[in-house]
Amino acid sequence: MRALIYARVSADPKNRGRSVDEQVDECQAWAEREGWQVVDVIRDTNRSASRHARREREGWGEVGRLLELGGVDVLVTWEASRAQRDLESYVKLRQLCVDHGVRWAYSGNVYDLTDRTDRQRSAFDAVMAEDESERTRERVLRAMRSNATKGRPHGRLPFGYRRIYDEHTGELVRQEPDPGRAPLVREAARRFLAGESTRAIANDWNDRGVPTPHPSGKRWDLT
């Protein structure tokens, strides 16, 4: 059988999920054990599959296109939630598989979506994936409301600030301008208001070796 592998990971700063490469490795090993020919591997990195996602999954769109073209017998994902986290997307995928004779393989099982029992099992997994996504969203919103009520920041640390934590409890005490980076923010604001482009400022900062907040050490790129 001809297999198409799809791997996806959302933003996962605490590394609770599997990376895209780990998913691909496991799916490829599975295909090899089954004697499937892998015709393509498609990845979506830092892309949510929930109904609240703000960015399109370019890779998933390509999966749909390839299924419609034919030449694929089985779609392989690490688990059901890698493909979708909302029921509407599940129904669309199920119909694509039915229309084009494609089976869906995940979590060690292969599902024939023309079969009533397989449809039921995969639908249950889709419901669970959607529920998990909704519960995660509720927890995030609850934390945001709590932080707002207490006057605490939420989310990523803005460039130019630092956070002070209680040395005994580890609780956030306050967020304040960083003595080393705050002057850079003020400088950039003055230069921009004077008519200089963000691209010119970014290039200058790169030339001066001003570090970005990105952990990988990427250069400033505001084009």
Buried (B, 14 or more C-beta within 10 A) or exposed (E): BBBBBBBBBBEEEEEEBBEBEEBBBBBBEBBEEEEBEBBBBBBBEEBBBBBEBEEEBEBBEBBEEBBEEEEBBBBBBBBBBBBBBBBEBBEEBBEBBEEBEBBBBBEEEBBBBEEEEBBEBBBEBBEEBBEEBBEBBEEEEEEEEEBEEEEBBEEEEBBBBBEEEEEEEEEBEEBEBBEEBBEBBEBBEEBEEEEEEEEEBBBBBEEEEBEBEEEEEEEBEEE
